[in-house]
C-alpha cells in the first residue's frame, strides 16, 4: 500500500527534530498557567485529557498535526476499520490478515464499516445472549438443578490479560450471585489455588484458545477436566469453549457450548470479542457488556477525525511519539488512580509491547528509528510509596500517563481531616503530575527536584462499563496509530512464536 512510508522519510520528522532541541520547559516559573491548562485540554467520549504538563508548545503541536497528515494516520486507521489487510510485511511471508477488532463493537449502526465481520460479531452476541438466558432461567444448570454461579476463564496472553483486567475493573457491577476467576499460568499452583476456592458443581469452565492448541491452555484445560472428573462431575456439562470455527475445541461432544473468534482479531485486541464477552457478560450481565462495547465504539468513531484536537487516541499517540522519538524517553508509566484498574497496566503492557516491539518495517527493512517503548505501571497511591522516587529524582526520565475518576465506584467513603478518601486520591494524582513538571529548588541537593518531567492525565466521572470500554479503545487505537506512524506491523508477534518452538 502506498501509505506504508518509512518514519524517517516523513517531512515533519525533520521539523520535529529541530523543535526537540529546545522543548517546552515545564519547570519555568510561568510555564504552567491557567491559560495553558485550558488550552491543552481535549474532551472526548466522557474523558477529559489534560496535557499541559507535556513538553509541547504551539509549534510542536502544529508539527505533530503535520506528522499525522503526512503519515496519513487517520486514513490508515479508516482502512483498518474497513477491512484492509494491515497485518502484513510487503515482499515477505507474513500473516496477511485483516485487523478488525473494531468490527466487534461497530454493532450500533445499520451501516458498519466491515459488514460481513460485524454480522459475525452480531451472530456470536445473539448466541451468547441465548446461552446466558438459558443459564438465567435454569434451562442450563448442573445435574442437581442448581444454577451456575462462577465462570473460570482458562486462557493465556490475550485470552487472559484483557478479560481479567476488564473484569477486575468492573467487578462492582457483577450480578448478584455471580463471579469470575481466571487461570493462565502453566504453573500448576495457579490452577490449584483457583480451583481450591470453588464449588465445582456450580462452576462453568470457559476455555479460550483460537487454535485450540496453545500448550499452556491445553495443559490447564486437562488439569481442570481432571478436577471435574475427580469431583464426580461430567466435564461436558461444565465446560464451554471460545475458539476458532473447526478447531479441536469446536466440539459439541466435549463442550456445553462453543463461541467463535476469528483470524482478523489478534489476541491482545480481542477483549471486546467473545474472548472477553462470554465471561464478562456472564458475570456483569449482557447489557453491561453491551455498554462496554458502546464506549469502545464511541472512541473508534472519534479516531476518524483528522484534527488531532478532535481525535483523542491520535493525540495520545502523537504525544507518545514526541516523547519516544524526539525527546528520547525509553519507557512510559501507566498510573491509574483506581484500585479497580489493578491489572490494566499489565494488559496495556502486552497490547503495546507485543504490538510495537518490532525492528522490521512493513517494507521488510530494519528500522532506523525507535519503535515501541517499555510500558509498565501500578495503581496510585500505592506506587507513590514504591517506585515514584525514580520518577521524581532518577537519572531516567519516565513520561507518566495518569488515569483518574471524580467519583468512586461503590460510593462508600468517609471524611477525614476535611476531605473524603476519593478527594485525597485525586489530590494525590494532581499533585504528582504537577510535582513531576515543576520540581523544586533546594539548597540541599538531595532534596532538590529538577522537574521538567512530562505527564498527561485522563479524567472521567466514574469507572463504568461505558467508560471502561472507552478507555480500552483509547489505548488500543493509540497503539495501532503509533505502529502506522513507525511503519511497523503492530498485529503479529513473531517474537512470541520462537519461544514456543524452542
N, C-alpha and C positions, 0 to 999 in steps of 0.2 A: 504494500500500500504506500501511496506517495507521502503519507504523513509519518512514516517511520523515519524520522530525521534525527541524526545524532545531536545530542545536547550541546556539544562544543561548537556545532555549526550554526546554532541559532543566534541571530544578530544581537538580541537583547542580553545574551550571556556576557558579551564583552562590556556592555554598558554597566551591567550589574557588578562585574569585576572591578571596574573603576570606582563605582559608588561604595564598594565594600572597603576601600582604603580609608574612608572616613565615615564609618557608620554612626548612626544617631547615638549620642551619649546620654544614656538614661540617668546617669549619676550627676549630670549638670544641675545646678541649683534651680533652674526654671524649666527643667525637662518635662516634668510630669504635671502639667497644668490641667485645670478642669476642662479647658477648651480642647486639649489633646485627648483626654479620655472620652469626651463627647464625640470627637471626630473619628477616633479609631475604635469604632463600635459598630457591629453588624447584628441585626436581629433576624432570626430565621427559624421557622418550624418549632417555635416555643423556646428557643435558646437565644440568649444574648452572648455574643462573642466579644470580649474586651481584649484588645491587643495593643493598647497604648504603651504597654511595658515590653514590646518587641523593639528591636533596634532598627526601626524603619522610619523614614520621613516621606514627604510627598514625592520626591524624585525616585526613591526606591519603589514606592507603591506603583508609580506610573510605569517604571521599568518591568515590574512583575506582571502588570497587565499586558505589556508588550510581549513578555515571555510567554504568557498563556496564549495570546493571539497567534504569535509566530509558530509556536509548537502545536497549534490547533488542538488544544487540550479538550475544549468542550466538544468540538467536532468528533474527536476520538471517543469521548465519553458517550455521545449520542450513538455513534457507530456500534460501540459495545452493547448498549442497551437495545439496539435494533437487530442484533444477531450477527454482526460481522465476526469473522474468525480472528480473534485477538490473541488467542493462545497459540503462538507460532514463532518460529525463528526462520526467517526467509533463507532459503537455499540449504537448509539442514533438516534432518529428521526431527520432528517435534510433535506435540500432541495434536496440533491443527484443530482446535476446538473453538466453538463459540464460548462466550463468557456471559451467562445470563442469570446470575443470582437475582438481578433486579426484576426479572420476569416473575419471580415468586411472589412479589408484592405489588406488581402492576395489575392488580385484580379489581380495582375500584373504578374502572372505566370500560366503556364498550369498545374502545379503540386502543388496545395495548400496543406497545411498540414491537413486541415479538409475539404475535397472536397464537402461534402454534404452541410455544413453550408456556405462555400464560394459561392456555387452555389445559395443558397438562398439570400445571400447578392447581388450577381450579378443580380438576378431576380428583387430585390427591386430597385436597382440602375437603371436598364433598365426602370422600371415602372416610376421612378422619372424623368428620362431623358425625357420620352414621355410626362409626365404631364407638365413639365416645357416648353417643346417645344410647347405644346398646349397653354400655358399661353403666351409665347413669340409671337406666331403667331396670337393670338386673338381668337383662337378656344374656349378657356376658357376665358371668360370675364364677366363683370357684365351685368345687364339687358339693360343698355344703350349702350352696345358695347364698353365700356371703359376698358382699361387694368387695372389689379390689380397692385398696386404699393407697398403695405405694407403687411407683414405677421406678425400676432401676435401669438406667441407660448404660449399656456396655458398649464402649467405643473408645477411640483414642485420636489425638490430634484434633482436627476439625470436627470430628464426631463426638468430641467431649468438651473442649475448651469453650467454644461459643455457647452451646446449650447450657453448660454448667454455669458460666458467668451470668447468662440471662436469667436462669432460674434463681440463683442466689440474689440477683439484683431485684427480682420481683416476687420473692418469697412472701412478702407482705400480702400479696394478692392471691395466695393459694386458696382454693376452695376448701370448705370445712371437711376435715377427714381425708385430705389428700396431701401427699408429699412425693418428692422425687429424690433419688440418690444416684450416684454415678460411680462406675468402676472403669478405670482406664489403664492403670499401670499393670504391666505383666507380672510385677512383684505379687506373689500370691497373698501377701499380707493385706494388700489393698482390698481384694475381693473378700477375704476372710473377715476383715474388720467391718465392712459394709453389711455382709450377709448376717453376721452375728447379731445385729441390731434389729433384724426384720422378722416379721411373721410371714414366712414364705408362702403360706397358704393363701394370703391375701395380697400377694405381690405379683405384678406383671414385670417381665424382663424384656426390655427393648434393646435388641442387638442391632447396632448400626455399623454397617460397612458397605461401601458402594460395590466393591468387587466380591465381597463375601469371602475374601482370602487373607485379609490383614492378620498377620500372625498373632499380635498381642490380643486382638479382639477374638479371634478363633479360640485362643487358649483360654481366655476368660469366659467365653461362651460355654465351653465344655466344663469348666470348673463350676459354673453356675448350674448347668444342666445336671451335673453330678449331685450338687447340693439339693436340687429339687427332687431328684430320684431318691436320695437318701432320706428325705423327709416324707417319702411315700406319695409324692405328687407326680402327675403326668406333665412333663415339660411342655408338651404340645398344647396344653391348656393354659400355660402361664407365659409362653414366650411369643413375642412378636418381632418383626424384623423391619428395618428400614434399609433398603439395598437397591442395587440396580436390577432392572427387569431381566429375568432369566439367569440371575446369579445363583450360586449354590444355595443361598439363603432364601431365595424366592420359591419356597416350598411349602404348600398348604398342609402337607402331612406332618411337618415338624413345627409349624408356626401357626398361632391362632389367627394372625393377620400379617400381611406384608404390604408396606408402603414403599413407593419408589422414589429414588433420587436419580439424577441424570448427569451424563458426562459434561454437560455445559455448565455445571455448578461445581466449583472447586471446594474442597473440604473446608478450608478456612473461611469461605464466604457462604457457607451452607446453613447457618443458624436459622434463617428465615424460610428454609425449605422444610421438608418432612424430617430432616436430620435434627432440627430443634423443635419443629412443630408438634410432633407426637407427644413427647414428654412435657413440653411447656403447656400444651392445650389440655393434657390430662390433669396436670397439677393446678394450673391457673384458670382453666376454663377456656372453651373455644373462643368466646367473644374477646377475652383479654388477649389471646394470641392474635386475633384479627386487629386489635388496636395496635399491637406491636408492629404488624405489617403496615398499618396505616401510617405510623410515624416514619418508618423506613421509606415508604413510598413518597411521602412529602419531601424528604431530603433528596431522593432520587430525582424528583422533578426540579427542585431548586438547583441541582447540579447541571442543568441545561442552560443556565443563564450565562451570557458571555461576560458581563461585567463582574469583576471579582468582588465588588462591594455588594452584589446581589446573589452571590454564589458561595455560600459558606464553606462547603468542602473544598472548593477550588482555592479560596483564600487561605484556608488552613494548609493546603498542600504547598502553595507558593511560599508561605512564611517558613515552612519546614525546609524547602529548597534553599531559601535565602540563608537560613542558619547552617545548613549542611554544606552547601557548595561554595558559598561566598564568604561566610564568617568562619567556616572550618570547624564547626562543632560536631563531634562524632556520635553523641548519644542524645536521646530525648527521654525525659521522665514524665510518665503519665501519673498524675497525682489526684485521684478522686477524693474529695472530702465528703465521703459517703461510705459507711461500712458495708452497705449492700453491694457496692461495686468492688468488693474484695478481690474477685478474680477477673475483673475486666481488663486490668493491665496485662495479665497473663494471656488473655485471649488476643489482645492487640499485639502483644509480643510475637505470637505466631503469625497473625494476619499480616503484619508489617514485615517482619524479618524473613518469613518464608516467601513472601511475595517479592520483596525488593532487595533481598540479599543476593544480588546477581552481579557478575562481572563480564557478561557477554551481552551485547546489544541484540536487538531484534533483527539486525542485519548479519548476525553471526560473528561480529568482531569484538575484540577485547575493548572494554570501555576505558576511556582516558579521563574519567571524571568519577567523583564519589557517587555511590548509589545509596541504598537504604542505611539509615543509622541504626545503632543498637537501641532497642526500646526496652524500658523497664519501669517499674513503679510499684507503689503500695499506697494504701489509703492514708490520708491525713486524718487526725493529727498524729497517729502512731508514727508515721515516717519522720515527723519533726524531732522525735526523741530517738531516732535511729540514724538515718543517712543524710539528713539535711545539713549537717556540719560540712560535708563535702560540697553540697550545693552552694553554700554561702562563702566558704573560705578555701575550698580545694583548688588545686592547680588546674583541674579540668573544669571547663565551663559547660554546664548541662542545661540546655533550654528546658523549661518546665511547662507542662500543659495541665493547668488546674481545672477540675470539674466540680461544680457545686450546685446545691439546690437551696432555695429560700426556705422551704418547709421540709420537715421530716416526714417519713412515710407513715409512721404509726401515730403521730400527733400526741405522743406521751412524753411530756417534758416537765421541767421544773425550773423555777427561777432561783439562782444562787448568786449572791453579790450583785444583784440588779440586772442580770441577764439570764436568758434561758440557755440550755445546752446548745440548741441549734444556732443561736446568735453567737455563742462562743466559737462554734465550729466555723461559721462564715467569717467571723472576725479574724480567726487564725489564718484562714486561707488568703484573705485580702492582705493581711499583714505580711505574710510570707512573700507574696508577689511583689509588694512594694519594697520589702527589705532586700530582695534579690536585685531589684532595679537600682535603688538609691544607695545601698551600702551605708557605711558610717565611718567618718574620720575619727581617729582616736590617737592620742599621744603614745599609748601602749600598742605596739604593732600587733600583738597577739589579740587585741580587742578591736582591731581595725578591719573594716569590710570594704573591699574595692567597689562592690556593687556592679552596675552595668551588665547584669546577667539577665538575659531575656526570658520572658514567660508570657503566657496568654491564659485567658480564663473563660471557660464555658459555664454559663449560669442559667438554670431553668427554675421554674417554680417548685416542681416536685418530681421525684423519680416515679414515674408511672409506666404502664406498658407502652403508651404512645411515645413518651419522651425517651424511653429506653430504645425503642425502635429507631427513633430519630438519631440518637447518639451513636448507635451501632452503625447506621448508614453513613453518618458524617465521617467516621473513621474508615469504613470500607472504601468509600468514594475518594477520600483524601489519598489513601494508599494507591488506588488504581491510577488516579490523576498524576501522582508523583512518578509512577512507573512509566506512564505515557511520556512524561517530560524527559525522563532519563533514557527513553527509548530502550527499555528492557521489557522482558516478558514477565509480568507480575503474576502469571497464572499457572506456571508449572513449578516443580520442586525437585529437580534432578539431584540436588544435594541430599535430599531425604532418601532417595532411592538407593544410593551407593551403600549406605549403612545396612539397608535391608538385604542387599545381595551378599555383602560380606558376612 
